[in-house]
C-alpha cells in the first residue's frame, strides 16, 4: 500500500514533451525495479479550473510550455529513502539525468515528499 509519495510539477516545452515522456518511461522502469510501488506521469489537459491558482500561473509557465504532474509511491518515507538511494546510484539514471540531456529546466521543477493522509 502506498503511504508516502514524492510529487513533482514540471513545466516542459511542448516541443520536447515526447522526449520527456520517453525519458520518464525509462525512469519509471528503473524506479519500479528498485522497489517503487507506483510511478505516474500526467500531462496537463485542463488548466483553467475557474477557481484557485492554475498550475501554469503558479509555476510561471512560459509560452510553448505544458505542465507535467508526477508522483512516485512508496510504502513509507524510509522505503522512499532506500529506493531513491539505489536509483541515484544506478548508472542508467546517471545517464538519464545529465543536465545537458534533460528536456526541461530542472531548476524550475517543484518537488516534495508527502505522507499519504487519506487513501
ChimeraX attribute file (.defattr): number of C-alpha atoms within 10 A of each C-alpha:
attribute: neighborCount
match mode: 1-to-1
recipient: residues
	/A:1	10
	/A:2	15
	/A:3	18
	/A:4	21
	/A:5	24
	/A:6	17
	/A:7	16
	/A:8	16
	/A:9	20
	/A:10	24
	/A:11	25
	/A:12	23
	/A:13	19
	/A:14	16
	/A:15	12
	/A:16	14
	/A:17	19
	/A:18	12
	/A:19	14
	/A:20	18
	/A:21	16
	/A:22	11
	/A:23	17
	/A:24	17
	/A:25	14
	/A:26	13
	/A:27	18
	/A:28	18
	/A:29	13
	/A:30	18
	/A:31	23
	/A:32	16
	/A:33	13
	/A:34	16
	/A:35	19
	/A:36	23
	/A:37	18
	/A:38	15
	/A:39	19
	/A:40	14
	/A:41	16
	/A:42	12
	/A:43	15
	/A:44	13
	/A:45	9
	/A:46	7
	/A:47	13
	/A:48	12
	/A:49	9
	/A:50	7
	/A:51	6
	/A:52	8
	/A:53	12
	/A:54	14
	/A:55	20
	/A:56	19
	/A:57	11
	/A:58	9
	/A:59	16
	/A:60	12
	/A:61	17
	/A:62	12
	/A:63	9
	/A:64	10
	/A:65	18
	/A:66	21
	/A:67	21
	/A:68	20
	/A:69	16
	/A:70	18
	/A:71	19
	/A:72	21
	/A:73	26
	/A:74	24
	/A:75	17
	/A:76	17
	/A:77	17
	/A:78	11
	/A:79	16
	/A:80	22
	/A:81	12
	/A:82	14
	/A:83	19
	/A:84	16
	/A:85	12
	/A:86	16
	/A:87	21
	/A:88	13
	/A:89	10
	/A:90	14
	/A:91	10
	/A:92	13
	/A:93	17
	/A:94	12
	/A:95	11
	/A:96	15
	/A:97	16
	/A:98	9
	/A:99	12
	/A:100	9
	/A:101	12
	/A:102	15
	/A:103	19
	/A:104	20
	/A:105	13
	/A:106	13
	/A:107	7
	/A:108	14
	/A:109	14
	/A:110	13
	/A:111	13
	/A:112	10
	/A:113	15
	/A:114	15
	/A:115	14
	/A:116	14
	/A:117	7
	/A:118	5
	/A:119	6
